[in-house]
Amino acid sequence: MQQKGFTLWFTGMSGAGKTTLAQRL
């Protein structure tokens, strides 16, 4: 159950998170 949440979080980071981090940096 915890791994599923981590996977969803990781997928979100790889998708929208990376773009946000790239713009901030």
C-alpha positions in Angstrom: 0.0 0.0 0.0 2.8 2.4 0.9 4.7 1.4 -2.2 1.8 2.2 -4.4 1.6 5.8 -3.0 5.4 6.1 -3.6 5.0 5.0 -7.2 2.3 7.6 -7.7 4.4 10.3 -6.1 7.4 9.3 -8.1 5.4 9.3 -11.4 4.1 12.8 -10.5 7.6 14.0 -9.7 8.9 12.7 -13.0 6.1 14.3 -14.9 5.1 17.7 -13.6 7.7 17.8 -10.8 10.7 17.8 -13.1 9.3 20.7 -15.1 8.7 22.7 -12.0 12.2 21.9 -10.6 13.8 22.8 -14.0 12.1 26.1 -14.1 13.0 26.9 -10.5 16.7 26.0 -11.1 
